[in-house]
Amino acid sequence: MIKPLTVQLIDEDEIIEIAYDLFLEGAMTNLEPADQVIFALQFEECGAAEIVPLTSHWQSIIQPEFNLENFSEVIIGLAQSADEDINDIFARVLISRNPAVPFHHILWKR
């Protein structure tokens, strides 16, 4: 009997790091100049990146045959304080947790 191979998914902490790196790579091109300044000035004090439950709109944005089971959604933005939710979202990153099937898509603040 052949056992199916199990894929070791990327853990949540690493997914957040990868998403943040992707954000930084594209921020200068995709964010308005005012948002770039706000983010740069305030990120140290009230910036955050966190995994949130997948929102349903992803399936309509990406190819329908993508199975979102092994994906995470990371939001990156600013919160009023460390105890509060992110209220100014600069990017939503959909990212594959399967290292054998790398994929990401970013929705930028407009």
N, C-alpha and C positions, 0 to 999 in steps of 0.2 A: 504494500500500500504506500503510495506516494503522498507525503504531507504537502499541502500548499505552502509556499514560501510566505512568511509574514514579513512585511516591510516595517522597519523601525521608522516611525514618523518623527519628524523634527519636533523637539519639545517647544512649549509655548514661549519660554524665555528667549530661545534662539529665533523663533519666528518673529517676535517683537523686534529683536536686533536687526534681522534681515529687512523687515519692513521699514524700519527707521533709516537704514542705510539706503534703501531704494528711494525713500522720501527725500533724503538729502541730495541724492544724485539728480533728482528731477525738479526740486523746489525752485531753483533759480529760473528755470525755463517755464514752469507751469503755474506758479503763483504770481499774483499781481505784485508789483513792487512794494506797495503799502503793506501787504500781508507778509512779504519777506522781512520787512523791517520790524513789524510787530512781533513776528515769530522769533526773530533773532534777539530782540531786546527782552522778551518775556519768557522765553523757553526755560532758561536757567531757573527762574523762580516758580513758574506755574505751568511748564510744559509737561506733556504726558503722551505716552503711547500705550494703548491697551487693547487686548483682544475682546471683542464684543460678539454676541450671537450673530450669525450670518443673517443679513437682511434678504428678503425675498427678491429684491430687484436685480441681484447678481445674475440670476438665471436668464433674464431677458437681455442682459448686457453682453454676456459671453456666449460662446457656442452652446447650444442646447444639449449636446452630447456630453458635456463636462459633468461628471458626478462630483458634486460639491462636498461629499462626505469627508474627504481628507483635506479640506481647505479651512483656512481661518480668515476672519476679517479683523484687521487692525485699524483702529482710528488713531490719528495723530493730531494733536492740537493743544489748546490751552484750557485750563480750569481756573476758576476763581480762587481756589485754595486746594491744598493737598487732600482734603476730605471730600471734595465735590467732584462730580462727573465732569468730563471734558465738555465744555459748552461752546467752544469755538473750534470747529473741526476744519483742519487745513487739508487733510487727505484721508481717504478710506482705501485701504490696501487689501485686496483679495490675494491670498498667497497659498500656494500648495504646501502642505506639510510633508508630502511624499518626495524625498530627495531624488527618486528615480524619475519623477515627472515634474520637473521644475516649471512653474508658471506663476505669473503675478499680473495684476491689473490694478491701476491706481485711478481713483476718481478724485480729482482735484477741486478745491474750493473755487467757486466762480463768483 
